[in-house]
C-alpha cells in the first residue's frame, strides 16, 4: 500500500517531476527549487513577524 500525503501520491509526484523536467530542463530545476525555497522562507518569516508584533501589542496593552 502506498502512503499518500493529502491528494499527492508518489506516482503523482513522479509525473509532476517528469513534466517539470521536460518543460524547464535539467539546468533550470535547481534554480527553480532554490527560488521556491527562498519564497517559502520569506513567507514564514513574514508571517512569524506579524505574530510577534501582535504579541507585543497585547503585552503593551496589559501594562497600560
Secondary structure, DSSP 8 states (H G I E B T S, - for coil): ----BTTB-HHHHHHHHHHHHHHH-HHHHHHHHHHHHHHHHHHHHHHHHHHHHHHHHHHHHHH-
